[in-house]
Amino acid sequence: MLARVTDNISMHDLDKGNLLREVTVKIRLERIDTQEGITVEALLDNGVTGLVMSLEFARKQGFNLKKLKMPIYVRNVDGLLKKKGPIEYIVEVNIYYQGHRERMEIDVIGEQKWKVILGMPWLACHNPEIYWKTGEVKMMRCPEECGKQWQLKQGKLGWQKQKEKKAKKEAEKK
């Protein structure tokens, strides 16, 4: 293991393997159709360009799988296509975390280690403070729109689309 030792990380931590490897948060997922919910540990991963749910977990929990018109092919970090095939389904859920509520569409992918992964769209929107030594996550820098129902669709957050629609309507009234 090659590592640089700083004031915050001691050689003892490196030798004992006491370094935090993953940052997770406990979120509540709510099915849209029944409003039934489940608490799950979600991985925060800035290397993931979306939000991901395990196909096995989605089926076990009875989430309503929506078939995509066209599959989305996924590449692993090494650039190779994911062996288990493309994303063919999404689920729409309400996500609750630290007083925030959002309606989101999550890509469903088979054979995942994690039940849910919150990737860059979620991280970029909320810009959470993460204390990497302990894994503590604080929601201190959320945008004004945070907590509104928003979804990722075609590369834009739903609240951004809502804001654009509202501005367009106001412009039309003038």
VOBA-1610 file (N, C-alpha, C; in pm, whole numbers, padded with zeros to 5 digits, always signed):
BEGIN
Met+00086-00118+00000Met+00000+00000+00000Met+00090+00123+00000Leu+00067+00212-00093Leu+00143+00334-00102Leu+00054+00446-00049Ala+00098+00515+00053Ala+00017+00622+00111Ala+00107+00733+00161Arg+00054+00850+00162Arg+00125+00966+00214Arg+00074+00993+00354Val+00161+01005+00449Val+00121+01028+00587Val+00114+01178+00612Thr+00003+01222+00666Thr-00016+01364+00699Thr-00037+01377+00849Asp-00060+01500+00894Asp-00085+01523+01036Asp-00211+01452+01083Asn-00309+01437+00993Asn-00438+01378+01031Asn-00437+01225+01027Ile-00342+01165+00959Ile-00337+01020+00946Ile-00203+00972+00999Ser-00208+00889+01100Ser-00083+00841+01160Ser-00039+00711+01095Met+00087+00677+01113Met+00139+00550+01065Met+00065+00435+01133His+00024+00455+01257His-00050+00353+01330His-00181+00321+01257Asp-00252+00425+01211Asp-00376+00404+01137Asp-00351+00325+01009Leu-00243+00358+00939Leu-00211+00287+00816Leu-00178+00140+00845Asp-00099+00118+00950Asp-00059-00019+00983Asp-00177-00104+01028Lys-00268-00048+01102Lys-00381-00123+01159Lys-00500-00131+01063Gly-00495-00061+00951Gly-00607-00063+00858Gly-00728+00011+00912Asn-00704+00114+00993Asn-00814+00188+01056Asn-00868+00302+00970Leu-00825+00309+00846Leu-00873+00416+00760Leu-01012+00384+00707Leu-01094+00485+00701Leu-01229+00471+00648Leu-01221+00441+00499Arg-01286+00339+00454Arg-01281+00299+00314Arg-01404+00344+00236Glu-01518+00358+00304Glu-01643+00394+00237Glu-01721+00489+00326Val-01798+00576+00264Val-01887+00665+00338Val-02030+00627+00301Thr-02108+00597+00403Thr-02247+00558+00382Thr-02339+00645+00465Val-02465+00650+00423Val-02569+00722+00497Val-02691+00632+00505Lys-02765+00645+00614Lys-02891+00572+00626Lys-03001+00662+00570Ile-03066+00612+00465Ile-03174+00687+00402Ile-03302+00605+00412Arg-03412+00673+00398Arg-03541+00603+00391Arg-03592+00615+00249Leu-03624+00501+00190Leu-03682+00496+00056Leu-03830+00468+00069Glu-03910+00543-00004Glu-04055+00525+00002Glu-04108+00493-00137Arg-04183+00384-00147Arg-04247+00349-00273Arg-04354+00453-00305Ile-04359+00496-00429Ile-04454+00599-00471Ile-04597+00546-00468Asp-04617+00423-00513Asp-04752+00369-00526Asp-04819+00339-00393Thr-04744+00294-00292Thr-04805+00254-00165Thr-04762+00340-00047Gln-04666+00426-00064Gln-04606+00507+00042Gln-04544+00421+00152Glu-04517+00292+00123Glu-04446+00207+00218Glu-04298+00238+00206Gly-04230+00234+00322Gly-04089+00270+00319Gly-03999+00168+00386Ile-03871+00184+00358Ile-03769+00099+00417Ile-03644+00184+00438Thr-03576+00161+00550Thr-03450+00229+00577Thr-03337+00141+00526Val-03243+00204+00455Val-03134+00130+00392Val-03006+00211+00403Glu-02894+00141+00409Glu-02764+00208+00408Glu-02723+00229+00262Ala-02699+00354+00225Ala-02661+00389+00088Ala-02516+00434+00085Leu-02445+00392-00018Leu-02307+00432-00039Leu-02304+00568-00109Leu-02219+00658-00062Leu-02193+00783-00133Leu-02072+00758-00221Asp-02088+00782-00352Asp-01980+00749-00445Asp-01971+00854-00554Asn-01867+00937-00548Asn-01851+01043-00648Asn-01801+00990-00782Gly-01771+00861-00790Gly-01731+00802-00916Gly-01848+00748-00997Val-01967+00754-00940Val-02088+00705-01008Val-02162+00825-01065Thr-02196+00817-01192Thr-02256+00932-01261Thr-02409+00933-01253Gly-02464+00857-01162Gly-02609+00854-01145Gly-02644+00809-01005Leu-02767+00763-00990Leu-02813+00702-00867Leu-02849+00559-00903Val-02810+00464-00819Val-02820+00324-00856Val-02889+00245-00745Met-02974+00152-00787Met-03036+00057-00695Met-03012-00084-00749Ser-02987-00176-00659Ser-02968-00316-00696Ser-03100-00374-00746Leu-03096-00445-00859Leu-03215-00509-00914Leu-03273-00610-00815Glu-03187-00685-00751Glu-03233-00786-00655Glu-03305-00719-00537Phe-03249-00610-00487Phe-03311-00536-00377Phe-03445-00476-00421Ala-03449-00416-00541Ala-03572-00354-00591Ala-03684-00457-00602Arg-03652-00574-00654Arg-03754-00680-00667Arg-03799-00730-00530Lys-03702-00754-00441Lys-03735-00807-00307Lys-03826-00711-00231Gln-03802-00581-00247Gln-03880-00481-00174Gln-04010-00441-00247Gly-04029-00493-00367Gly-04154-00466-00440Gly-04163-00329-00504Phe-04047-00269-00535Phe-04050-00140-00604Phe-04104-00160-00746Asn-04177-00061-00794Asn-04235-00066-00927Asn-04126-00037-01030Leu-04083-00140-01104Leu-03979-00125-01205Leu-04041-00069-01333Lys-03988+00044-01379Lys-04032+00104-01505Lys-03931+00067-01612Lys-03978+00005-01719Lys-03890-00035-01829Lys-03852+00089-01910Leu-03724+00103-01939Leu-03677+00214-02022Leu-03707+00184-02169Lys-03733+00288-02247Lys-03756+00271-02391Lys-03631+00218-02459Met-03517+00269-02417Met-03388+00223-02470Met-03295+00193-02354Pro-03225+00081-02358Pro-03132+00049-02249Pro-03015+00147-02246Ile-02958+00164-02127Ile-02842+00250-02108Ile-02724+00160-02075Tyr-02622+00165-02159Tyr-02504+00082-02137Tyr-02412+00149-02036Val-02359+00067-01948Val-02278+00115-01836Val-02135+00065-01850Arg-02042+00156-01826Arg-01900+00118-01826Arg-01849+00117-01682Asn-01768+00019-01653Asn-01702+00012-01523Asn-01589+00113-01520Val-01526+00128-01405Val-01417+00222-01388Val-01301+00192-01482Asp-01285+00067-01522Asp-01177+00030-01614Asp-01213+00055-01761Gly-01332+00107-01785Gly-01374+00140-01921Gly-01446+00027-01994Leu-01448-00091-01935Leu-01516-00204-01998Leu-01666-00199-01969Leu-01746-00250-02063Leu-01891-00256-02042Leu-01923-00351-01927Lys-02024-00314-01849Lys-02066-00397-01737Lys-02111-00533-01790Lys-02061-00640-01729Lys-02087-00776-01777Lys-02234-00815-01771Lys-02305-00768-01672Lys-02444-00809-01654Lys-02542-00730-01741Gly-02490-00655-01834Gly-02576-00587-01929Gly-02611-00445-01891Pro-02696-00383-01974Pro-02729-00241-01957Pro-02835-00218-01850Ile-02857-00091-01822Ile-02967-00051-01735Ile-03094-00060-01820Glu-03189-00138-01773Glu-03314-00154-01847Glu-03434-00101-01770Tyr-03415-00076-01639Tyr-03526-00031-01555Tyr-03484+00087-01468Ile-03583+00162-01425Ile-03566+00264-01323Ile-03677+00244-01220Val-03657+00298-01103Val-03763+00305-01003Val-03776+00450-00960Glu-03898+00491-00934Glu-03922+00625-00882Glu-03955+00611-00734Val-03881+00683-00651Val-03896+00673-00506Val-03889+00811-00442Asn-03938+00819-00321Asn-03910+00934-00236Asn-03793+00894-00148Ile-03694+00983-00138Ile-03578+00960-00052Ile-03584+01060+00062Tyr-03569+01009+00183Tyr-03567+01093+00303Tyr-03429+01081+00368Tyr-03370+01197+00398Tyr-03243+01198+00469Tyr-03227+01331+00542Gln-03204+01324+00672Gln-03182+01442+00757Gln-03281+01554+00727Gly-03408+01522+00726Gly-03512+01623+00706Gly-03536+01662+00562His-03465+01606+00469His-03481+01635+00327His-03570+01528+00265Arg-03654+01569+00172Arg-03738+01474+00099Arg-03730+01508-00049Glu-03706+01403-00129Glu-03694+01425-00273Glu-03757+01308-00346Arg-03821+01337-00455Arg-03868+01231-00544Arg-03763+01216-00653Met-03715+01093-00670Met-03606+01070-00764Met-03630+00945-00846Glu-03571+00944-00963Glu-03566+00824-01045Glu-03427+00764-01028Ile-03423+00634-00996Ile-03296+00566-00971Ile-03279+00454-01073Asp-03160+00448-01132Asp-03128+00340-01225Asp-03119+00209-01149Val-03169+00102-01209Val-03166-00029-01147Val-03066-00117-01222Ile-02969-00172-01147Ile-02863-00252-01206Ile-02849-00382-01128Gly-02832-00492-01199Gly-02819-00623-01135Gly-02684-00645-01071Glu-02686-00734-00973Glu-02565-00781-00904Glu-02477-00669-00851Gln-02531-00586-00767Gln-02456-00478-00703Gln-02425-00517-00559Lys-02309-00475-00510Lys-02273-00498-00370Lys-02366-00416-00279Trp-02393-00293-00320Trp-02474-00202-00239Trp-02618-00202-00288Lys-02711-00190-00194Lys-02853-00183-00231Lys-02882-00053-00304Val-02821+00056-00255Val-02840+00189-00316Val-02707+00263-00316Ile-02680+00331-00427Ile-02562+00417-00436Ile-02610+00556-00476Leu-02571+00655-00398Leu-02600+00795-00431Leu-02474+00852-00495Gly-02481+00879-00624Gly-02365+00925-00699Gly-02360+01076-00714Met-02286+01120-00815Met-02258+01263-00835Met-02381+01353-00847Pro-02490+01312-00912Pro-02605+01404-00916Pro-02654+01443-00777Trp-02660+01344-00687Trp-02706+01371-00551Trp-02601+01452-00475Leu-02475+01411-00487Leu-02367+01482-00417Leu-02353+01626-00466Ala-02361+01647-00598Ala-02347+01782-00653Ala-02463+01871-00611Cys-02582+01815-00607Cys-02699+01894-00567Cys-02690+01938-00422His-02657+01845-00333His-02658+01874-00189His-02527+01928-00137Asn-02417+01897-00205Asn-02285+01944-00162Asn-02265+01922-00011Pro-02281+01798+00035Pro-02272+01773+00180Pro-02131+01793+00233Glu-02124+01828+00361Glu-01996+01832+00430Glu-01968+01689+00477Ile-01854+01636+00437Ile-01819+01499+00475Ile-01689+01503+00555Tyr-01695+01452+00675Tyr-01576+01440+00757Tyr-01517+01303+00728Trp-01416+01298+00645Trp-01365+01174+00589Trp-01303+01081+00693Lys-01261+01133+00803Lys-01199+01049+00905Lys-01303+00960+00975Thr-01424+01014+00993Thr-01528+00939+01065Thr-01644+00897+00975Gly-01657+00960+00860Gly-01769+00930+00770Gly-01894+01010+00803Glu-01882+01107+00893Glu-01999+01190+00928Glu-02036+01278+00808Val-02167+01283+00779Val-02218+01361+00666Val-02318+01463+00719Lys-02293+01590+00688Lys-02383+01698+00730Lys-02438+01769+00607Met-02565+01800+00611Met-02632+01866+00499Met-02641+02016+00531Met-02528+02084+00516Met-02519+02225+00555Met-02517+02321+00437Arg-02497+02271+00315Arg-02478+02360+00201Arg-02576+02332+00089Cys-02694+02283+00122Cys-02792+02249+00019Cys-02842+02377-00049Pro-02880+02365-00175Pro-02934+02482-00244Pro-03073+02517-00191Glu-03119+02635-00227Glu-03251+02683-00185Glu-03360+02582-00221Glu-03346+02515-00333Glu-03447+02424-00382Glu-03447+02290-00311Cys-03352+02266-00227Cys-03337+02137-00162Cys-03464+02100-00085Gly-03497+01975-00096Gly-03617+01927-00028Gly-03738+01927-00116Lys-03736+02005-00224Lys-03846+01999-00319Lys-03836+01867-00393Gln-03944+01826-00451Gln-03941+01703-00529Gln-03869+01732-00659Trp-03761+01660-00682Trp-03687+01677-00806Trp-03639+01541-00853Gln-03616+01529-00981Gln-03570+01403-01038Gln-03466+01432-01143Leu-03379+01337-01163Leu-03280+01349-01268Leu-03342+01299-01397Lys-03351+01384-01496Lys-03405+01344-01625Lys-03321+01409-01733Gln-03265+01327-01818Gln-03188+01373-01932Gln-03084+01478-01894Gly-03013+01451-01786Gly-02900+01535-01749Gly-02933+01662-01674Lys-03061+01690-01648Lys-03098+01810-01571Lys-03179+01766-01451Leu-03157+01834-01341Leu-03236+01805-01223Leu-03375+01862-01241Gly-03476+01788-01191Gly-03615+01827-01206Gly-03642+01967-01151Trp-03578+02002-01037Trp-03604+02135-00982Trp-03551+02243-01074Gln-03444+02212-01151Gln-03395+02309-01248Gln-03498+02328-01359Lys-03557+02218-01402Lys-03662+02224-01504Lys-03783+02302-01451Gln-03820+02276-01324Gln-03932+02347-01262Gln-03905+02497-01260Lys-03783+02533-01225Lys-03744+02674-01219Lys-03753+02738-01359Glu-03704+02664-01461Glu-03710+02714-01599Glu-03855+02730-01645Lys-03941+02633-01613Lys-04083+02641-01652Lys-04149+02762-01586Lys-04118+02782-01457Lys-04177+02894-01384Lys-04132+03027-01446Ala-04004+03038-01478Ala-03952+03160-01540Ala-04016+03183-01677Lys-04036+03076-01752Lys-04098+03086-01884Lys-04243+03133-01872Lys-04317+03079-01776Lys-04457+03119-01754Lys-04465+03266-01714Glu-04373+03309-01627Glu-04371+03449-01584Glu-04338+03541-01701Ala-04246+03497-01787Ala-04212+03576-01905Ala-04329+03586-02002Glu-04407+03478-02013Glu-04523+03479-02102Glu-04633+03570-02052Lys-04644+03586-01920Lys-04745+03674-01860Lys-04717+03820-01888Lys-04588+03854-01907Lys-04548+03993-01928Lys-04580+04040-02061
//
